[in-house]
Amino acid sequence: METLVWFVHVISAVSLVILVLLQHGKGADMGAAFGSGSAGSLFGSSGSANFLSRSTAVAAAIFFTTSLGLTYIYAHPVQSGGLMDSVDVSKTAPVVAPVVTDSDTSGSKSKEIPK
């Protein structure tokens, strides 16, 4: 699921950048190459302005939604279903340390460890 959201997020980001660059600006930009005011253009008599602005709004809405989705995914990570997660620690046997008595330490000489 996360991979799908990332894929849609990147595609919407790239399309948003392309659509913004295609918008008709004050100068002769990429939007002018599509005949933004001609009646016989590909986008109809209203030109490419309405189509590009609506497409930009849709791409921005998808980008915003996937951003929120990724935030939710990373804020609430999925719990791992490991084998040790199902073990109840309170029911395991207690760990007992070995008991050292005086008889273990008395009378024994320290032995030198060979190098």
KOLVEXLUM-240014 format. One record per atom (N, C-alpha, C): residue number from 1; residue in one letter; atom name; y, z, x. Coordinates in nm, 2 decimals. Example, Ala and Ser with C-alpha at 12.3 -4.5 7.8 and 13.67 -1.06 7.14 Angstrom:
<pts>
<pt num="1" residu="A" atome="N" y="-0.57" z="0.78" x="1.32"/>
<pt num="1" residu="A" atome="CA" y="-0.45" z="0.78" x="1.23"/>
<pt num="1" residu="A" atome="C" y="-0.33" z="0.78" x="1.32"/>
<pt num="2" residu="S" atome="N" y="-0.22" z="0.71" x="1.28"/>
<pt num="2" residu="S" atome="CA" y="-0.11" z="0.71" x="1.37"/>
<pt num="2" residu="S" atome="C" y="0.00" z="0.79" x="1.29"/>
</pts>
This chain:
<pts>
<pt num="1" residu="M" atome="N" y="-0.12" z="0.00" x="0.08"/>
<pt num="1" residu="M" atome="CA" y="0.00" z="0.00" x="0.00"/>
<pt num="1" residu="M" atome="C" y="0.13" z="0.00" x="0.09"/>
<pt num="2" residu="E" atome="N" y="0.12" z="0.08" x="0.19"/>
<pt num="2" residu="E" atome="CA" y="0.23" z="0.09" x="0.28"/>
<pt num="2" residu="E" atome="C" y="0.26" z="-0.05" x="0.35"/>
<pt num="3" residu="T" atome="N" y="0.16" z="-0.12" x="0.39"/>
<pt num="3" residu="T" atome="CA" y="0.17" z="-0.25" x="0.45"/>
<pt num="3" residu="T" atome="C" y="0.24" z="-0.35" x="0.36"/>
<pt num="4" residu="L" atome="N" y="0.20" z="-0.34" x="0.23"/>
<pt num="4" residu="L" atome="CA" y="0.26" z="-0.43" x="0.13"/>
<pt num="4" residu="L" atome="C" y="0.41" z="-0.40" x="0.11"/>
<pt num="5" residu="V" atome="N" y="0.44" z="-0.28" x="0.11"/>
<pt num="5" residu="V" atome="CA" y="0.59" z="-0.24" x="0.09"/>
<pt num="5" residu="V" atome="C" y="0.66" z="-0.29" x="0.21"/>
<pt num="6" residu="W" atome="N" y="0.61" z="-0.27" x="0.33"/>
<pt num="6" residu="W" atome="CA" y="0.67" z="-0.31" x="0.45"/>
<pt num="6" residu="W" atome="C" y="0.69" z="-0.46" x="0.45"/>
<pt num="7" residu="F" atome="N" y="0.59" z="-0.54" x="0.41"/>
<pt num="7" residu="F" atome="CA" y="0.60" z="-0.68" x="0.41"/>
<pt num="7" residu="F" atome="C" y="0.71" z="-0.73" x="0.31"/>
<pt num="8" residu="V" atome="N" y="0.71" z="-0.67" x="0.19"/>
<pt num="8" residu="V" atome="CA" y="0.82" z="-0.71" x="0.10"/>
<pt num="8" residu="V" atome="C" y="0.95" z="-0.67" x="0.15"/>
<pt num="9" residu="H" atome="N" y="0.96" z="-0.56" x="0.21"/>
<pt num="9" residu="H" atome="CA" y="1.09" z="-0.51" x="0.27"/>
<pt num="9" residu="H" atome="C" y="1.15" z="-0.61" x="0.37"/>
<pt num="10" residu="V" atome="N" y="1.06" z="-0.65" x="0.46"/>
<pt num="10" residu="V" atome="CA" y="1.11" z="-0.74" x="0.57"/>
<pt num="10" residu="V" atome="C" y="1.14" z="-0.88" x="0.51"/>
<pt num="11" residu="I" atome="N" y="1.06" z="-0.93" x="0.42"/>
<pt num="11" residu="I" atome="CA" y="1.09" z="-1.06" x="0.36"/>
<pt num="11" residu="I" atome="C" y="1.22" z="-1.05" x="0.28"/>
<pt num="12" residu="S" atome="N" y="1.25" z="-0.94" x="0.21"/>
<pt num="12" residu="S" atome="CA" y="1.37" z="-0.93" x="0.13"/>
<pt num="12" residu="S" atome="C" y="1.49" z="-0.91" x="0.23"/>
<pt num="13" residu="A" atome="N" y="1.47" z="-0.85" x="0.34"/>
<pt num="13" residu="A" atome="CA" y="1.58" z="-0.84" x="0.44"/>
<pt num="13" residu="A" atome="C" y="1.62" z="-0.97" x="0.50"/>
<pt num="14" residu="V" atome="N" y="1.52" z="-1.05" x="0.53"/>
<pt num="14" residu="V" atome="CA" y="1.55" z="-1.18" x="0.59"/>
<pt num="14" residu="V" atome="C" y="1.61" z="-1.27" x="0.49"/>
<pt num="15" residu="S" atome="N" y="1.56" z="-1.27" x="0.36"/>
<pt num="15" residu="S" atome="CA" y="1.62" z="-1.35" x="0.26"/>
<pt num="15" residu="S" atome="C" y="1.76" z="-1.31" x="0.23"/>
<pt num="16" residu="L" atome="N" y="1.78" z="-1.18" x="0.23"/>
<pt num="16" residu="L" atome="CA" y="1.92" z="-1.13" x="0.21"/>
<pt num="16" residu="L" atome="C" y="2.02" z="-1.18" x="0.31"/>
<pt num="17" residu="V" atome="N" y="1.98" z="-1.18" x="0.44"/>
<pt num="17" residu="V" atome="CA" y="2.06" z="-1.23" x="0.54"/>
<pt num="17" residu="V" atome="C" y="2.09" z="-1.38" x="0.53"/>
<pt num="18" residu="I" atome="N" y="1.98" z="-1.46" x="0.49"/>
<pt num="18" residu="I" atome="CA" y="2.00" z="-1.60" x="0.47"/>
<pt num="18" residu="I" atome="C" y="2.09" z="-1.63" x="0.36"/>
<pt num="19" residu="L" atome="N" y="2.07" z="-1.56" x="0.24"/>
<pt num="19" residu="L" atome="CA" y="2.15" z="-1.59" x="0.13"/>
<pt num="19" residu="L" atome="C" y="2.30" z="-1.55" x="0.15"/>
<pt num="20" residu="V" atome="N" y="2.32" z="-1.45" x="0.22"/>
<pt num="20" residu="V" atome="CA" y="2.46" z="-1.41" x="0.25"/>
<pt num="20" residu="V" atome="C" y="2.53" z="-1.52" x="0.34"/>
<pt num="21" residu="L" atome="N" y="2.45" z="-1.57" x="0.43"/>
<pt num="21" residu="L" atome="CA" y="2.51" z="-1.67" x="0.52"/>
<pt num="21" residu="L" atome="C" y="2.53" z="-1.80" x="0.44"/>
<pt num="22" residu="L" atome="N" y="2.46" z="-1.83" x="0.33"/>
<pt num="22" residu="L" atome="CA" y="2.47" z="-1.95" x="0.25"/>
<pt num="22" residu="L" atome="C" y="2.59" z="-1.94" x="0.15"/>
<pt num="23" residu="Q" atome="N" y="2.64" z="-1.82" x="0.13"/>
<pt num="23" residu="Q" atome="CA" y="2.75" z="-1.80" x="0.04"/>
<pt num="23" residu="Q" atome="C" y="2.87" z="-1.88" x="0.07"/>
<pt num="24" residu="H" atome="N" y="2.94" z="-1.93" x="-0.03"/>
<pt num="24" residu="H" atome="CA" y="3.07" z="-2.00" x="0.00"/>
<pt num="24" residu="H" atome="C" y="3.18" z="-1.91" x="0.04"/>
<pt num="25" residu="G" atome="N" y="3.23" z="-1.93" x="0.15"/>
<pt num="25" residu="G" atome="CA" y="3.34" z="-1.85" x="0.21"/>
<pt num="25" residu="G" atome="C" y="3.47" z="-1.92" x="0.20"/>
<pt num="26" residu="K" atome="N" y="3.57" z="-1.87" x="0.28"/>
<pt num="26" residu="K" atome="CA" y="3.70" z="-1.93" x="0.28"/>
<pt num="26" residu="K" atome="C" y="3.70" z="-2.06" x="0.36"/>
<pt num="27" residu="G" atome="N" y="3.62" z="-2.07" x="0.46"/>
<pt num="27" residu="G" atome="CA" y="3.62" z="-2.18" x="0.55"/>
<pt num="27" residu="G" atome="C" y="3.50" z="-2.28" x="0.51"/>
<pt num="28" residu="A" atome="N" y="3.48" z="-2.37" x="0.60"/>
<pt num="28" residu="A" atome="CA" y="3.37" z="-2.46" x="0.58"/>
<pt num="28" residu="A" atome="C" y="3.24" z="-2.40" x="0.64"/>
<pt num="29" residu="D" atome="N" y="3.16" z="-2.34" x="0.56"/>
<pt num="29" residu="D" atome="CA" y="3.04" z="-2.27" x="0.61"/>
<pt num="29" residu="D" atome="C" y="2.92" z="-2.34" x="0.56"/>
<pt num="30" residu="M" atome="N" y="2.81" z="-2.27" x="0.57"/>
<pt num="30" residu="M" atome="CA" y="2.68" z="-2.33" x="0.52"/>
<pt num="30" residu="M" atome="C" y="2.67" z="-2.35" x="0.37"/>
<pt num="31" residu="G" atome="N" y="2.75" z="-2.28" x="0.29"/>
<pt num="31" residu="G" atome="CA" y="2.75" z="-2.30" x="0.15"/>
<pt num="31" residu="G" atome="C" y="2.81" z="-2.43" x="0.11"/>
<pt num="32" residu="A" atome="N" y="2.90" z="-2.48" x="0.19"/>
<pt num="32" residu="A" atome="CA" y="2.97" z="-2.61" x="0.16"/>
<pt num="32" residu="A" atome="C" y="2.87" z="-2.73" x="0.19"/>
<pt num="33" residu="A" atome="N" y="2.77" z="-2.70" x="0.27"/>
<pt num="33" residu="A" atome="CA" y="2.67" z="-2.81" x="0.30"/>
<pt num="33" residu="A" atome="C" y="2.59" z="-2.85" x="0.17"/>
<pt num="34" residu="F" atome="N" y="2.58" z="-2.76" x="0.08"/>
<pt num="34" residu="F" atome="CA" y="2.50" z="-2.79" x="-0.05"/>
<pt num="34" residu="F" atome="C" y="2.59" z="-2.84" x="-0.16"/>
<pt num="35" residu="G" atome="N" y="2.71" z="-2.87" x="-0.13"/>
<pt num="35" residu="G" atome="CA" y="2.80" z="-2.93" x="-0.24"/>
<pt num="35" residu="G" atome="C" y="2.83" z="-2.82" x="-0.34"/>
<pt num="36" residu="S" atome="N" y="2.90" z="-2.72" x="-0.30"/>
<pt num="36" residu="S" atome="CA" y="2.92" z="-2.60" x="-0.39"/>
<pt num="36" residu="S" atome="C" y="3.01" z="-2.64" x="-0.51"/>
<pt num="37" residu="G" atome="N" y="3.07" z="-2.75" x="-0.52"/>
<pt num="37" residu="G" atome="CA" y="3.15" z="-2.78" x="-0.64"/>
<pt num="37" residu="G" atome="C" y="3.12" z="-2.91" x="-0.71"/>
<pt num="38" residu="S" atome="N" y="3.03" z="-2.98" x="-0.66"/>
<pt num="38" residu="S" atome="CA" y="3.00" z="-3.11" x="-0.72"/>
<pt num="38" residu="S" atome="C" y="2.91" z="-3.10" x="-0.84"/>
<pt num="39" residu="A" atome="N" y="2.93" z="-3.19" x="-0.94"/>
<pt num="39" residu="A" atome="CA" y="2.86" z="-3.18" x="-1.07"/>
<pt num="39" residu="A" atome="C" y="2.71" z="-3.23" x="-1.05"/>
<pt num="40" residu="G" atome="N" y="2.69" z="-3.32" x="-0.96"/>
<pt num="40" residu="G" atome="CA" y="2.55" z="-3.37" x="-0.94"/>
<pt num="40" residu="G" atome="C" y="2.47" z="-3.30" x="-0.84"/>
<pt num="41" residu="S" atome="N" y="2.50" z="-3.18" x="-0.81"/>
<pt num="41" residu="S" atome="CA" y="2.43" z="-3.10" x="-0.70"/>
<pt num="41" residu="S" atome="C" y="2.29" z="-3.05" x="-0.75"/>
<pt num="42" residu="L" atome="N" y="2.22" z="-3.00" x="-0.66"/>
<pt num="42" residu="L" atome="CA" y="2.09" z="-2.95" x="-0.69"/>
<pt num="42" residu="L" atome="C" y="2.09" z="-2.83" x="-0.79"/>
<pt num="43" residu="F" atome="N" y="2.20" z="-2.75" x="-0.79"/>
<pt num="43" residu="F" atome="CA" y="2.21" z="-2.63" x="-0.87"/>
<pt num="43" residu="F" atome="C" y="2.28" z="-2.65" x="-1.00"/>
<pt num="44" residu="G" atome="N" y="2.32" z="-2.77" x="-1.04"/>
<pt num="44" residu="G" atome="CA" y="2.39" z="-2.80" x="-1.16"/>
<pt num="44" residu="G" atome="C" y="2.54" z="-2.81" x="-1.15"/>
<pt num="45" residu="S" atome="N" y="2.61" z="-2.82" x="-1.26"/>
<pt num="45" residu="S" atome="CA" y="2.75" z="-2.84" x="-1.26"/>
<pt num="45" residu="S" atome="C" y="2.83" z="-2.72" x="-1.21"/>
<pt num="46" residu="S" atome="N" y="2.77" z="-2.60" x="-1.23"/>
<pt num="46" residu="S" atome="CA" y="2.85" z="-2.48" x="-1.18"/>
<pt num="46" residu="S" atome="C" y="2.84" z="-2.46" x="-1.03"/>
<pt num="47" residu="G" atome="N" y="2.76" z="-2.54" x="-0.97"/>
<pt num="47" residu="G" atome="CA" y="2.75" z="-2.53" x="-0.82"/>
<pt num="47" residu="G" atome="C" y="2.65" z="-2.43" x="-0.78"/>
<pt num="48" residu="S" atome="N" y="2.65" z="-2.41" x="-0.65"/>
<pt num="48" residu="S" atome="CA" y="2.55" z="-2.32" x="-0.59"/>
<pt num="48" residu="S" atome="C" y="2.60" z="-2.17" x="-0.59"/>
<pt num="49" residu="A" atome="N" y="2.73" z="-2.15" x="-0.63"/>
<pt num="49" residu="A" atome="CA" y="2.78" z="-2.02" x="-0.63"/>
<pt num="49" residu="A" atome="C" y="2.71" z="-1.92" x="-0.72"/>
<pt num="50" residu="N" atome="N" y="2.69" z="-1.95" x="-0.84"/>
<pt num="50" residu="N" atome="CA" y="2.62" z="-1.86" x="-0.93"/>
<pt num="50" residu="N" atome="C" y="2.47" z="-1.84" x="-0.89"/>
<pt num="51" residu="F" atome="N" y="2.40" z="-1.95" x="-0.85"/>
<pt num="51" residu="F" atome="CA" y="2.26" z="-1.93" x="-0.81"/>
<pt num="51" residu="F" atome="C" y="2.25" z="-1.84" x="-0.69"/>
<pt num="52" residu="L" atome="N" y="2.34" z="-1.87" x="-0.59"/>
<pt num="52" residu="L" atome="CA" y="2.33" z="-1.79" x="-0.46"/>
<pt num="52" residu="L" atome="C" y="2.37" z="-1.65" x="-0.48"/>
<pt num="53" residu="S" atome="N" y="2.47" z="-1.62" x="-0.57"/>
<pt num="53" residu="S" atome="CA" y="2.51" z="-1.49" x="-0.59"/>
<pt num="53" residu="S" atome="C" y="2.41" z="-1.41" x="-0.67"/>
<pt num="54" residu="R" atome="N" y="2.34" z="-1.47" x="-0.76"/>
<pt num="54" residu="R" atome="CA" y="2.24" z="-1.40" x="-0.84"/>
<pt num="54" residu="R" atome="C" y="2.11" z="-1.38" x="-0.75"/>
<pt num="55" residu="S" atome="N" y="2.08" z="-1.48" x="-0.67"/>
<pt num="55" residu="S" atome="CA" y="1.97" z="-1.46" x="-0.58"/>
<pt num="55" residu="S" atome="C" y="2.00" z="-1.35" x="-0.47"/>
<pt num="56" residu="T" atome="N" y="2.12" z="-1.34" x="-0.43"/>
<pt num="56" residu="T" atome="CA" y="2.16" z="-1.23" x="-0.34"/>
<pt num="56" residu="T" atome="C" y="2.15" z="-1.10" x="-0.40"/>
<pt num="57" residu="A" atome="N" y="2.19" z="-1.09" x="-0.53"/>
<pt num="57" residu="A" atome="CA" y="2.18" z="-0.96" x="-0.60"/>
<pt num="57" residu="A" atome="C" y="2.03" z="-0.92" x="-0.62"/>
<pt num="58" residu="V" atome="N" y="1.94" z="-1.02" x="-0.65"/>
<pt num="58" residu="V" atome="CA" y="1.80" z="-0.99" x="-0.67"/>
<pt num="58" residu="V" atome="C" y="1.74" z="-0.94" x="-0.54"/>
<pt num="59" residu="A" atome="N" y="1.77" z="-1.01" x="-0.43"/>
<pt num="59" residu="A" atome="CA" y="1.72" z="-0.97" x="-0.29"/>
<pt num="59" residu="A" atome="C" y="1.77" z="-0.84" x="-0.25"/>
<pt num="60" residu="A" atome="N" y="1.90" z="-0.80" x="-0.29"/>
<pt num="60" residu="A" atome="CA" y="1.95" z="-0.67" x="-0.25"/>
<pt num="60" residu="A" atome="C" y="1.88" z="-0.56" x="-0.34"/>
<pt num="61" residu="A" atome="N" y="1.85" z="-0.59" x="-0.46"/>
<pt num="61" residu="A" atome="CA" y="1.78" z="-0.49" x="-0.55"/>
<pt num="61" residu="A" atome="C" y="1.64" z="-0.47" x="-0.49"/>
<pt num="62" residu="I" atome="N" y="1.57" z="-0.57" x="-0.45"/>
<pt num="62" residu="I" atome="CA" y="1.44" z="-0.56" x="-0.40"/>
<pt num="62" residu="I" atome="C" y="1.44" z="-0.48" x="-0.27"/>
<pt num="63" residu="F" atome="N" y="1.54" z="-0.51" x="-0.18"/>
<pt num="63" residu="F" atome="CA" y="1.56" z="-0.44" x="-0.06"/>
<pt num="63" residu="F" atome="C" y="1.59" z="-0.29" x="-0.08"/>
<pt num="64" residu="F" atome="N" y="1.67" z="-0.26" x="-0.18"/>
<pt num="64" residu="F" atome="CA" y="1.70" z="-0.12" x="-0.21"/>
<pt num="64" residu="F" atome="C" y="1.58" z="-0.05" x="-0.26"/>
<pt num="65" residu="T" atome="N" y="1.50" z="-0.11" x="-0.35"/>
<pt num="65" residu="T" atome="CA" y="1.38" z="-0.05" x="-0.41"/>
<pt num="65" residu="T" atome="C" y="1.28" z="-0.03" x="-0.30"/>
<pt num="66" residu="T" atome="N" y="1.26" z="-0.12" x="-0.21"/>
<pt num="66" residu="T" atome="CA" y="1.16" z="-0.10" x="-0.11"/>
<pt num="66" residu="T" atome="C" y="1.20" z="0.00" x="-0.01"/>
<pt num="67" residu="S" atome="N" y="1.33" z="0.01" x="0.02"/>
<pt num="67" residu="S" atome="CA" y="1.38" z="0.12" x="0.10"/>
<pt num="67" residu="S" atome="C" y="1.35" z="0.26" x="0.04"/>
<pt num="68" residu="L" atome="N" y="1.37" z="0.27" x="-0.09"/>
<pt num="68" residu="L" atome="CA" y="1.34" z="0.40" x="-0.15"/>
<pt num="68" residu="L" atome="C" y="1.19" z="0.42" x="-0.15"/>
<pt num="69" residu="G" atome="N" y="1.11" z="0.32" x="-0.17"/>
<pt num="69" residu="G" atome="CA" y="0.97" z="0.33" x="-0.17"/>
<pt num="69" residu="G" atome="C" y="0.92" z="0.38" x="-0.03"/>
<pt num="70" residu="L" atome="N" y="0.97" z="0.32" x="0.08"/>
<pt num="70" residu="L" atome="CA" y="0.93" z="0.36" x="0.21"/>
<pt num="70" residu="L" atome="C" y="0.97" z="0.50" x="0.24"/>
<pt num="71" residu="T" atome="N" y="1.09" z="0.54" x="0.19"/>
<pt num="71" residu="T" atome="CA" y="1.13" z="0.68" x="0.21"/>
<pt num="71" residu="T" atome="C" y="1.04" z="0.78" x="0.14"/>
<pt num="72" residu="Y" atome="N" y="0.99" z="0.74" x="0.02"/>
<pt num="72" residu="Y" atome="CA" y="0.90" z="0.83" x="-0.06"/>
<pt num="72" residu="Y" atome="C" y="0.77" z="0.83" x="0.01"/>
<pt num="73" residu="I" atome="N" y="0.72" z="0.72" x="0.07"/>
<pt num="73" residu="I" atome="CA" y="0.59" z="0.72" x="0.13"/>
<pt num="73" residu="I" atome="C" y="0.59" z="0.81" x="0.26"/>
<pt num="74" residu="Y" atome="N" y="0.70" z="0.80" x="0.33"/>
<pt num="74" residu="Y" atome="CA" y="0.70" z="0.88" x="0.46"/>
<pt num="74" residu="Y" atome="C" y="0.74" z="1.03" x="0.43"/>
<pt num="75" residu="A" atome="N" y="0.80" z="1.06" x="0.32"/>
<pt num="75" residu="A" atome="CA" y="0.83" z="1.20" x="0.28"/>
<pt num="75" residu="A" atome="C" y="0.71" z="1.27" x="0.23"/>
<pt num="76" residu="H" atome="N" y="0.62" z="1.20" x="0.17"/>
<pt num="76" residu="H" atome="CA" y="0.50" z="1.26" x="0.11"/>
<pt num="76" residu="H" atome="C" y="0.38" z="1.19" x="0.17"/>
<pt num="77" residu="P" atome="N" y="0.34" z="1.24" x="0.29"/>
<pt num="77" residu="P" atome="CA" y="0.22" z="1.17" x="0.36"/>
<pt num="77" residu="P" atome="C" y="0.09" z="1.21" x="0.28"/>
<pt num="78" residu="V" atome="N" y="0.00" z="1.11" x="0.29"/>
<pt num="78" residu="V" atome="CA" y="-0.13" z="1.13" x="0.23"/>
<pt num="78" residu="V" atome="C" y="-0.21" z="1.23" x="0.31"/>
<pt num="79" residu="Q" atome="N" y="-0.28" z="1.32" x="0.24"/>
<pt num="79" residu="Q" atome="CA" y="-0.36" z="1.42" x="0.32"/>
<pt num="79" residu="Q" atome="C" y="-0.49" z="1.35" x="0.36"/>
<pt num="80" residu="S" atome="N" y="-0.52" z="1.38" x="0.49"/>
<pt num="80" residu="S" atome="CA" y="-0.64" z="1.32" x="0.54"/>
<pt num="80" residu="S" atome="C" y="-0.77" z="1.38" x="0.48"/>
<pt num="81" residu="G" atome="N" y="-0.87" z="1.30" x="0.45"/>
<pt num="81" residu="G" atome="CA" y="-0.99" z="1.35" x="0.39"/>
<pt num="81" residu="G" atome="C" y="-1.10" z="1.37" x="0.50"/>
<pt num="82" residu="G" atome="N" y="-1.07" z="1.45" x="0.60"/>
<pt num="82" residu="G" atome="CA" y="-1.16" z="1.47" x="0.71"/>
<pt num="82" residu="G" atome="C" y="-1.27" z="1.57" x="0.67"/>
<pt num="83" residu="L" atome="N" y="-1.38" z="1.57" x="0.75"/>
<pt num="83" residu="L" atome="CA" y="-1.49" z="1.65" x="0.72"/>
<pt num="83" residu="L" atome="C" y="-1.46" z="1.80" x="0.73"/>
<pt num="84" residu="M" atome="N" y="-1.38" z="1.84" x="0.83"/>
<pt num="84" residu="M" atome="CA" y="-1.35" z="1.98" x="0.85"/>
<pt num="84" residu="M" atome="C" y="-1.24" z="2.03" x="0.75"/>
<pt num="85" residu="D" atome="N" y="-1.18" z="1.94" x="0.68"/>
<pt num="85" residu="D" atome="CA" y="-1.08" z="1.99" x="0.58"/>
<pt num="85" residu="D" atome="C" y="-1.15" z="2.06" x="0.46"/>
<pt num="86" residu="S" atome="N" y="-1.28" z="2.03" x="0.44"/>
<pt num="86" residu="S" atome="CA" y="-1.34" z="2.09" x="0.33"/>
<pt num="86" residu="S" atome="C" y="-1.41" z="2.23" x="0.36"/>
<pt num="87" residu="V" atome="N" y="-1.41" z="2.27" x="0.49"/>
<pt num="87" residu="V" atome="CA" y="-1.47" z="2.39" x="0.53"/>
<pt num="87" residu="V" atome="C" y="-1.38" z="2.51" x="0.50"/>
<pt num="88" residu="D" atome="N" y="-1.44" z="2.61" x="0.44"/>
<pt num="88" residu="D" atome="CA" y="-1.36" z="2.73" x="0.41"/>
<pt num="88" residu="D" atome="C" y="-1.37" z="2.83" x="0.53"/>
<pt num="89" residu="V" atome="N" y="-1.26" z="2.85" x="0.59"/>
<pt num="89" residu="V" atome="CA" y="-1.26" z="2.93" x="0.71"/>
<pt num="89" residu="V" atome="C" y="-1.30" z="3.08" x="0.68"/>
<pt num="90" residu="S" atome="N" y="-1.27" z="3.13" x="0.57"/>
<pt num="90" residu="S" atome="CA" y="-1.29" z="3.27" x="0.54"/>
<pt num="90" residu="S" atome="C" y="-1.44" z="3.30" x="0.52"/>
<pt num="91" residu="K" atome="N" y="-1.53" z="3.20" x="0.50"/>
<pt num="91" residu="K" atome="CA" y="-1.67" z="3.22" x="0.49"/>
<pt num="91" residu="K" atome="C" y="-1.75" z="3.20" x="0.62"/>
<pt num="92" residu="T" atome="N" y="-1.68" z="3.17" x="0.73"/>
<pt num="92" residu="T" atome="CA" y="-1.75" z="3.15" x="0.85"/>
<pt num="92" residu="T" atome="C" y="-1.77" z="3.29" x="0.92"/>
<pt num="93" residu="A" atome="N" y="-1.87" z="3.29" x="1.01"/>
<pt num="93" residu="A" atome="CA" y="-1.90" z="3.42" x="1.08"/>
<pt num="93" residu="A" atome="C" y="-1.78" z="3.46" x="1.17"/>
<pt num="94" residu="P" atome="N" y="-1.76" z="3.59" x="1.18"/>
<pt num="94" residu="P" atome="CA" y="-1.65" z="3.63" x="1.27"/>
<pt num="94" residu="P" atome="C" y="-1.69" z="3.62" x="1.41"/>
<pt num="95" residu="V" atome="N" y="-1.59" z="3.59" x="1.50"/>
<pt num="95" residu="V" atome="CA" y="-1.62" z="3.58" x="1.64"/>
<pt num="95" residu="V" atome="C" y="-1.61" z="3.72" x="1.70"/>
<pt num="96" residu="V" atome="N" y="-1.72" z="3.75" x="1.77"/>
<pt num="96" residu="V" atome="CA" y="-1.74" z="3.88" x="1.84"/>
<pt num="96" residu="V" atome="C" y="-1.73" z="3.87" x="1.99"/>
<pt num="97" residu="A" atome="N" y="-1.64" z="3.95" x="2.05"/>
<pt num="97" residu="A" atome="CA" y="-1.62" z="3.94" x="2.19"/>
<pt num="97" residu="A" atome="C" y="-1.74" z="4.02" x="2.26"/>
<pt num="98" residu="P" atome="N" y="-1.78" z="3.98" x="2.37"/>
<pt num="98" residu="P" atome="CA" y="-1.89" z="4.05" x="2.44"/>
<pt num="98" residu="P" atome="C" y="-1.84" z="4.19" x="2.49"/>
<pt num="99" residu="V" atome="N" y="-1.93" z="4.29" x="2.48"/>
<pt num="99" residu="V" atome="CA" y="-1.90" z="4.42" x="2.52"/>
<pt num="99" residu="V" atome="C" y="-1.93" z="4.44" x="2.66"/>
<pt num="100" residu="V" atome="N" y="-1.84" z="4.49" x="2.74"/>
<pt num="100" residu="V" atome="CA" y="-1.86" z="4.52" x="2.88"/>
<pt num="100" residu="V" atome="C" y="-1.88" z="4.67" x="2.90"/>
<pt num="101" residu="T" atome="N" y="-1.99" z="4.72" x="2.95"/>
<pt num="101" residu="T" atome="CA" y="-2.02" z="4.86" x="2.97"/>
<pt num="101" residu="T" atome="C" y="-1.99" z="4.89" x="3.12"/>
<pt num="102" residu="D" atome="N" y="-1.99" z="5.03" x="3.14"/>
<pt num="102" residu="D" atome="CA" y="-1.97" z="5.07" x="3.28"/>
<pt num="102" residu="D" atome="C" y="-2.09" z="5.04" x="3.37"/>
<pt num="103" residu="S" atome="N" y="-2.21" z="5.03" x="3.31"/>
<pt num="103" residu="S" atome="CA" y="-2.33" z="5.00" x="3.39"/>
<pt num="103" residu="S" atome="C" y="-2.32" z="4.85" x="3.44"/>
<pt num="104" residu="D" atome="N" y="-2.25" z="4.76" x="3.37"/>
<pt num="104" residu="D" atome="CA" y="-2.24" z="4.63" x="3.42"/>
<pt num="104" residu="D" atome="C" y="-2.15" z="4.61" x="3.54"/>
<pt num="105" residu="T" atome="N" y="-2.05" z="4.70" x="3.55"/>
<pt num="105" residu="T" atome="CA" y="-1.95" z="4.69" x="3.66"/>
<pt num="105" residu="T" atome="C" y="-1.98" z="4.78" x="3.77"/>
<pt num="106" residu="S" atome="N" y="-2.06" z="4.89" x="3.75"/>
<pt num="106" residu="S" atome="CA" y="-2.08" z="4.99" x="3.86"/>
<pt num="106" residu="S" atome="C" y="-2.20" z="4.94" x="3.95"/>
<pt num="107" residu="G" atome="N" y="-2.18" z="4.96" x="4.07"/>
<pt num="107" residu="G" atome="CA" y="-2.29" z="4.93" x="4.17"/>
<pt num="107" residu="G" atome="C" y="-2.30" z="4.79" x="4.21"/>
<pt num="108" residu="S" atome="N" y="-2.22" z="4.70" x="4.15"/>
<pt num="108" residu="S" atome="CA" y="-2.23" z="4.56" x="4.19"/>
<pt num="108" residu="S" atome="C" y="-2.12" z="4.53" x="4.29"/>
<pt num="109" residu="K" atome="N" y="-2.16" z="4.47" x="4.39"/>
<pt num="109" residu="K" atome="CA" y="-2.06" z="4.43" x="4.49"/>
<pt num="109" residu="K" atome="C" y="-2.01" z="4.29" x="4.46"/>
<pt num="110" residu="S" atome="N" y="-1.89" z="4.27" x="4.50"/>
<pt num="110" residu="S" atome="CA" y="-1.83" z="4.14" x="4.47"/>
<pt num="110" residu="S" atome="C" y="-1.90" z="4.04" x="4.57"/>
<pt num="111" residu="K" atome="N" y="-1.94" z="3.93" x="4.51"/>
<pt num="111" residu="K" atome="CA" y="-2.00" z="3.83" x="4.59"/>
<pt num="111" residu="K" atome="C" y="-1.89" z="3.72" x="4.63"/>
<pt num="112" residu="E" atome="N" y="-1.90" z="3.67" x="4.75"/>
<pt num="112" residu="E" atome="CA" y="-1.81" z="3.57" x="4.79"/>
<pt num="112" residu="E" atome="C" y="-1.86" z="3.44" x="4.74"/>
<pt num="113" residu="I" atome="N" y="-1.77" z="3.36" x="4.69"/>
<pt num="113" residu="I" atome="CA" y="-1.81" z="3.23" x="4.64"/>
<pt num="113" residu="I" atome="C" y="-1.80" z="3.13" x="4.75"/>
<pt num="114" residu="P" atome="N" y="-1.91" z="3.06" x="4.77"/>
<pt num="114" residu="P" atome="CA" y="-1.91" z="2.96" x="4.89"/>
<pt num="114" residu="P" atome="C" y="-1.81" z="2.85" x="4.86"/>
<pt num="115" residu="K" atome="N" y="-1.75" z="2.80" x="4.96"/>
<pt num="115" residu="K" atome="CA" y="-1.65" z="2.69" x="4.95"/>
<pt num="115" residu="K" atome="C" y="-1.71" z="2.56" x="4.97"/>
</pts>
